[in-house]
Amino acid sequence: MNEKIELLPIEEELRKDSQGIYLGKAKQRLEDCSNECVSILRRGVDPSKFETGTILRNAFDASSKVLETAWRSFHAVSDAKSW
């Protein structure tokens, strides 16, 4: 019962990414999306769209942290090294 189950293709990519290149690109895409949300929110939107935009921005930021945490767990990297 020690069968290893991978849930997502991104998990495999992060496992293979010993240099952090894939991680860096993925985090950059998420940061770009987060920044786009901020830009849209700063231009002014109605309250319901503002709430949705804020939720999305927070989700992009949290996703970036989750990716880094997963990558670190696969490569036994301490918090001293950040991408």
C-alpha positions in Angstrom: 0.0 0.0 0.0 3.0 2.3 -0.5 1.9 3.1 -4.0 2.9 6.7 -5.0 0.0 8.6 -6.5 0.5 11.9 -8.3 -2.5 14.0 -8.5 -1.5 16.7 -11.0 0.9 17.1 -13.9 2.3 20.2 -12.2 3.5 18.0 -9.3 5.6 16.0 -11.7 7.0 19.2 -13.2 7.9 20.5 -9.8 9.6 17.3 -8.8 11.7 17.3 -12.0 12.6 21.0 -11.5 15.7 20.7 -9.4 17.0 24.1 -10.5 13.8 25.9 -9.9 13.3 27.1 -13.5 9.8 25.8 -13.9 8.9 27.2 -10.4 10.2 30.6 -11.3 8.3 30.7 -14.6 5.1 29.5 -12.9 5.5 32.0 -10.1 6.1 34.8 -12.6 2.9 33.9 -14.5 0.9 34.0 -11.2 2.5 37.4 -10.3 1.6 38.8 -13.7 -2.0 37.7 -13.1 -2.0 39.2 -9.6 -0.6 42.5 -10.9 -3.2 42.6 -13.6 -5.9 42.3 -11.0 -4.4 45.1 -9.0 -4.2 47.3 -12.2 -7.9 46.6 -12.9 -8.9 47.3 -9.4 -7.0 50.6 -9.3 -8.9 51.8 -12.4 -12.1 51.5 -10.4 -14.8 48.9 -10.6 -18.2 48.4 -9.0 -18.2 46.8 -5.5 -19.1 43.3 -6.6 -16.3 43.2 -9.2 -13.9 44.7 -6.6 -14.6 41.9 -4.2 -14.1 39.3 -7.0 -10.9 41.0 -8.2 -9.5 41.0 -4.6 -10.4 37.4 -4.1 -8.6 36.5 -7.4 -5.6 38.5 -6.5 -5.3 36.8 -3.2 -5.7 33.4 -4.8 -2.9 34.1 -7.3 -0.6 35.2 -4.4 -1.5 32.2 -2.3 -1.0 29.8 -5.3 2.5 31.2 -5.7 3.3 30.4 -2.1 1.8 26.9 -2.4 3.9 26.1 -5.5 7.0 27.2 -3.7 6.2 25.2 -0.6 5.6 22.1 -2.7 8.8 22.6 -4.7 10.7 23.0 -1.4 9.3 19.8 -0.1 10.3 17.9 -3.2 13.8 19.3 -3.2 14.5 19.6 0.6 15.3 23.3 0.3 15.3 25.5 3.4 13.5 28.8 3.6 16.9 30.6 3.1 16.7 30.0 -0.7 13.8 31.8 -2.3 12.8 32.0 -6.0 
